[in-house]
Amino acid sequence: MDKYVKIIIDSFTGYFNYLMSEILNPSWHNYFYWLIGLSLFVWLLEIVVPWRKDQKKIRKDFWLDGFYMFFNFFLFSLVGYNAISNVAVEAFNDFLSLFGITNLVAIKIASLPGWSQMLILFIVADFIQWNTHRLLHKVPWLWEFHKLHHSVKEMGFAAHLRFHWMETIVYKTIQYIPLSMIGFGISDFFIVHIISVAIGHLNHSNLNLSYGPLKYLINNPVMHIWHHAKELPKGSYGVNFGISLSLWDYIFNTAYIPNEGRDITLGFPGDEKYPEDFVHQITYPLSKSD
C-alpha cells in the first residue's frame, strides 16, 4: 500500500513540475506551446479562408471549447488522471507478476528504423481508436459520455478537444494492452502525437479540405462534418468514425458523404435539452434522469 501512496504523491508532484516546466520553458519539444501554436495557425486559416463564410470568427462556444482543450490535455491529468493511471498500470503489472509475467511484449520491432516504428504506432493506434470510437456510439452508456463531443453546433478547430474526461479513460484503457504488446524502441512519440492533433484540428475546422485522392486515406473536414450531422442515415448509429485515417471507414463500409455538407445541422436528437455550461456537461452522464 505504501508503494501506491508514493506513486500517487509522485504522480501529482511530477505532473505539476512537468506542467510548470512546459509553461515556463518553451522549446521545440514543448507540447503546451505546440498546442497553442497549432491552434492559432488553424484558427488563422479559418479566418482567412473559411468554408462557412457566414460563421463568426468567434463562433458559438468558442471559449468553452478552448477551455476544454486545456482541461482535457493538461488540467485533467493534474487533478487526478495521471496519478490514477500510474497506479492502475502498477497494479496491472503486479497482477501479471503473480503469474510470472514481467513483460507483455509479444512483437518486437525495436530493430526497425525509427520512422517505420512511428508509422506502425500511428496506424495501429489509429485503428484501435477507430474501433473505440465506434463503441462510444454503439454502447448506450458510453454514448452518454460521447454526447458532449456531439453537442457542438458550429464546427471549428477547438471542437476537436471538446470531449468528456471519461473518454480519455476509455481510450487509454482499451489501447494499453495492444500497444504494450508491441516492443517499440523509439523514445520520441512526440511527432506522432502532434501529427494526430494537427489532423484532428483540421478535421473539425471551418476549412474546405478534402485532400483529393488522399481523402480515402486521411480524415478531413468535408468527411468529418457528416460524423457530426444531427440526422444520420436510417438505422445507423454513426458514420465516418475515422480519427486520423479515413481508410478504416472505407474498408469497413462506414464512410458516408452524400453531398458537400457545408451547412448541415449538427448535433444529435434531443440536444436542445443538453446543458450548455462546463460543470453540467461533465456531470450530465452521471446525473441525467431520462
Phi and psi in degrees as a GROMACS rama.xvg file:
@    title "Ramachandran Plot"
@    xaxis  label "Phi"
@    yaxis  label "Psi"
@TYPE xy
-59.6771  -34.9746  ASP-2
-61.3426  -42.8251  LYS-3
-71.698  -34.9683  TYR-4
-62.7696  -41.7131  VAL-5
-64.8446  -39.7276  LYS-6
-61.2256  -43.1112  ILE-7
-62.0338  -47.8946  ILE-8
-63.1963  -46.7293  ILE-9
-63.482  -33.6803  ASP-10
-67.9687  -44.4492  SER-11
-62.8288  -52.1324  PHE-12
-66.94  -39.8952  THR-13
-63.4535  -44.5673  GLY-14
-70.5241  -37.0563  TYR-15
-61.1632  -44.1509  PHE-16
-65.534  -38.4219  ASN-17
-62.7362  -45.8236  TYR-18
-64.6821  -42.1015  LEU-19
-63.5542  -38.6675  MET-20
-65.1527  -40.3395  SER-21
-60.4815  -44.3172  GLU-22
-71.2551  -39.0061  ILE-23
-90.8697  -13.4532  LEU-24
-131.306  78.247  ASN-25
-59.477  138.901  PRO-26
-158.263  174.219  SER-27
-66.9277  -21.1374  TRP-28
-104.462  20.0816  HIS-29
-90.2936  105.652  ASN-30
-66.1845  -35.7735  TYR-31
-56.5934  -48.8758  PHE-32
-80.5387  -25.8567  TYR-33
-62.6445  -42.1584  TRP-34
-63.9109  -43.7435  LEU-35
-64.7508  -47.883  ILE-36
-62.2004  -43.7702  GLY-37
-63.457  -41.5719  LEU-38
-64.4535  -44.7548  SER-39
-64.1616  -38.2122  LEU-40
-63.0545  -48.1732  PHE-41
-67.766  -37.9766  VAL-42
-62.1157  -40.4414  TRP-43
-61.7521  -41.6576  LEU-44
-61.3698  -40.3854  LEU-45
-61.7621  -36.5418  GLU-46
-72.5027  -41.0615  ILE-47
-78.2768  -45.2068  VAL-48
-130.728  66.8455  VAL-49
-70.3336  146.039  PRO-50
-75.6599  -51.081  TRP-51
-96.1206  96.5179  ARG-52
-69.0045  -21.7886  LYS-53
-88.5918  -2.1885  ASP-54
-78.6436  133.762  GLN-55
-64.9814  150.464  LYS-56
-62.6621  -40.5931  LYS-57
-99.1682  86.708  ILE-58
-72.7019  174.337  ARG-59
-56.8679  130.288  LYS-60
66.265  21.5782  ASP-61
-56.8827  -48.2837  PHE-62
-72.6179  -34.4492  TRP-63
-62.4367  -45.1959  LEU-64
-66.1614  -35.5633  ASP-65
-61.5913  -39.2301  GLY-66
-66.7414  -42.0585  PHE-67
-58.3038  -36.5028  TYR-68
-58.3291  -45.3473  MET-69
-79.9158  -33.2868  PHE-70
-64.5903  -50.2099  PHE-71
-70.8053  -30.469  ASN-72
-94.1151  -18.4864  PHE-73
-133.592  -56.9265  PHE-74
-65.6837  -36.0779  LEU-75
-61.4645  -40.3278  PHE-76
-66.6569  -36.9342  SER-77
-66.9871  -39.9525  LEU-78
-83.1365  -4.05156  VAL-79
161.841  -28.5686  GLY-80
-60.8027  -41.6447  TYR-81
-60.076  -43.1746  ASN-82
-66.9156  -44.8975  ALA-83
-62.6642  -44.2816  ILE-84
-67.3033  -39.0563  SER-85
-65.1632  -39.7006  ASN-86
-65.9816  -41.9118  VAL-87
-62.6239  -42.9564  ALA-88
-63.7282  -44.5235  VAL-89
-63.9847  -41.8567  GLU-90
-64.7141  -39.4935  ALA-91
-64.329  -43.291  PHE-92
-64.5917  -37.9743  ASN-93
-64.3657  -38.0108  ASP-94
-63.7891  -44.5141  PHE-95
-63.4485  -35.4153  LEU-96
-64.9491  -23.2855  SER-97
-62.5353  -24.271  LEU-98
-105.698  10.9712  PHE-99
79.5246  13.838  GLY-100
-93.8188  118.948  ILE-101
-115.648  -7.24679  THR-102
-149.905  124.833  ASN-103
-85.3836  -9.87714  LEU-104
-59.724  122.014  VAL-105
-113.919  -27.2053  ALA-106
-123.901  116.353  ILE-107
-100.161  116.699  LYS-108
-121.819  13.7798  ILE-109
-62.5668  -20.7306  ALA-110
-80.846  -12.0181  SER-111
-74.3578  157.707  LEU-112
-57.8991  150.206  PRO-113
-55.2654  -40.0062  GLY-114
-64.5914  -36.5523  TRP-115
-73.9307  -32.8229  SER-116
-64.1904  -41.6953  GLN-117
-62.9163  -40.6596  MET-118
-65.0003  -43.6774  LEU-119
-62.6394  -45.131  ILE-120
-58.1212  -46.091  LEU-121
-60.2546  -47.2618  PHE-122
-69.5595  -47.6619  ILE-123
-63.5462  -46.8149  VAL-124
-61.9272  -40.1432  ALA-125
-67.4924  -37.0834  ASP-126
-66.564  -39.9025  PHE-127
-63.222  -42.7134  ILE-128
-65.7688  -37.206  GLN-129
-60.4082  -46.3285  TRP-130
-65.8167  -39.4638  ASN-131
-64.3965  -39.458  THR-132
-61.8515  -39.3064  HIS-133
-61.7323  -40.8068  ARG-134
-62.3781  -37.9292  LEU-135
-60.7676  -28.8838  LEU-136
-89.0696  -33.4874  HIS-137
-87.6266  -34.8634  LYS-138
-87.961  118.094  VAL-139
-52.5438  -45.1482  PRO-140
-71.639  -28.2094  TRP-141
-73.7798  -34.7915  LEU-142
-61.551  -33.023  TRP-143
-60.8533  -33.1501  GLU-144
-78.2833  -39.5748  PHE-145
-73.0458  -17.241  HIS-146
-54.4722  -32.7361  LYS-147
-55.3653  -45.4142  LEU-148
-65.0023  -32.5187  HIS-149
-89.4065  5.49548  HIS-150
-81.9415  -4.47593  SER-151
-62.2534  129.76  VAL-152
-107.376  -20.5424  LYS-153
-133.955  124.536  GLU-154
-80.9959  140.803  MET-155
-163.151  165.831  GLY-156
-51.8853  -40.0054  PHE-157
-71.8852  -15.2737  ALA-158
-62.7532  -21.743  ALA-159
-53.7743  -38.0755  HIS-160
-107.655  17.0571  LEU-161
-87.6892  95.9946  ARG-162
-151.131  159.629  PHE-163
-74.7355  143.227  HIS-164
-58.7205  -25.884  TRP-165
-62.636  -29.1081  MET-166
-62.5288  -36.9623  GLU-167
-59.0216  -44.549  THR-168
-64.5512  -43.6664  ILE-169
-64.4424  -49.6734  VAL-170
-60.8375  -49.6764  TYR-171
-65.7473  -36.5445  LYS-172
-65.3563  -45.8792  THR-173
-69.1902  -33.1649  ILE-174
-75.9068  -27.2417  GLN-175
-55.7047  -56.4171  TYR-176
-66.6397  -48.6278  ILE-177
-56.9554  -44.1367  PRO-178
-72.9116  -29.6512  LEU-179
-68.0804  -23.2808  SER-180
-83.0944  -4.41768  MET-181
-107.398  122.388  ILE-182
-83.1898  81.4906  GLY-183
-72.8761  138.303  PHE-184
-99.7406  -14.8139  GLY-185
-75.9131  146.283  ILE-186
-105.656  -12.0075  SER-187
-106.011  90.3646  ASP-188
-89.2048  1.09494  PHE-189
-56.0504  -46.6597  PHE-190
-62.0495  -44.1604  ILE-191
-59.8471  -44.0242  VAL-192
-67.3557  -42.3776  HIS-193
-62.6351  -40.9523  ILE-194
-61.2174  -43.0222  ILE-195
-63.6591  -42.9333  SER-196
-65.1327  -41.0361  VAL-197
-61.919  -45.2465  ALA-198
-63.4262  -41.0432  ILE-199
-63.2235  -42.0478  GLY-200
-59.1029  -46.8662  HIS-201
-66.6443  -37.4765  LEU-202
-57.0849  -37.12  ASN-203
-95.8975  0.641817  HIS-204
-78.205  165.472  SER-205
-89.5488  58.6832  ASN-206
-129.661  141.993  LEU-207
-90.1909  80.9727  ASN-208
-123.481  133.041  LEU-209
-134.512  -12.3077  SER-210
69.3923  19.2853  TYR-211
59.3396  -135.139  GLY-212
-60.7198  -23.209  PRO-213
-71.1222  -7.54607  LEU-214
-62.2206  -23.1601  LYS-215
-79.947  -5.06752  TYR-216
-116.461  -44.2731  LEU-217
-111.019  132.717  ILE-218
-62.6698  154.789  ASN-219
-155.921  164.064  ASN-220
-60.1325  -37.7527  PRO-221
-66.2049  -33.1089  VAL-222
-81.6193  -43.9162  MET-223
-72.5951  -22.9249  HIS-224
-59.4606  -32.1757  ILE-225
-74.5207  -22.1269  TRP-226
-66.2689  -29.4523  HIS-227
-95.9151  5.44321  HIS-228
-62.9253  137.584  ALA-229
-69.3003  -35.0735  LYS-230
-102.842  114.562  GLU-231
-99.8826  162.746  LEU-232
-56.7184  143.47  PRO-233
-56.4983  130.761  LYS-234
83.9634  -0.309355  GLY-235
-96.404  145.317  SER-236
-100.572  4.87965  TYR-237
156.361  161.355  GLY-238
-140.641  164.761  VAL-239
49.8455  63.7089  ASN-240
-82.3688  -2.23027  PHE-241
-53.1414  138.127  GLY-242
-91.6375  -71.6872  ILE-243
-102.578  -37.9809  SER-244
-103.443  133.727  LEU-245
-86.2674  -12.264  SER-246
-49.0931  -45.047  LEU-247
-63.8737  -36.0711  TRP-248
-67.2132  -36.1196  ASP-249
-73.5367  -36.2288  TYR-250
-68.1081  -42.4698  ILE-251
-102.007  14.8185  PHE-252
62.6694  39.5301  ASN-253
-114.056  10.5194  THR-254
-77.8833  139.723  ALA-255
-153.334  108.869  TYR-256
-139.913  80.3771  ILE-257
-69.3727  -28.6239  PRO-258
-160.337  -171.096  ASN-259
-56.7347  -43.7194  GLU-260
76.9716  11.5006  GLY-261
-58.4244  -40.9999  ARG-262
-113.25  22.4872  ASP-263
-68.6253  155.966  ILE-264
-77.2185  131.818  THR-265
-102.137  158.069  LEU-266
127.291  -150.24  GLY-267
-150.834  157.482  PHE-268
-57.6394  128.568  PRO-269
87.738  7.01372  GLY-270
-70.4882  -9.63078  ASP-271
-66.2404  -17.9822  GLU-272
-96.1952  -2.62016  LYS-273
-76.303  136.819  TYR-274
-61.7199  153.896  PRO-275
-110.698  -3.53755  GLU-276
-110.823  158.601  ASP-277
-57.2949  -51.3052  PHE-278
-60.0429  -47.7375  VAL-279
-71.6451  -28.0676  HIS-280
-68.8137  -43.4101  GLN-281
-78.4008  -16.7666  ILE-282
-98.5986  -9.47055  THR-283
-52.5574  -49.4459  TYR-284
-62.2939  -25.2886  PRO-285
-92.2936  -16.2833  LEU-286
-116.243  -13.5659  SER-287
-64.9894  144.12  LYS-288
-107.376  -11.3375  SER-289
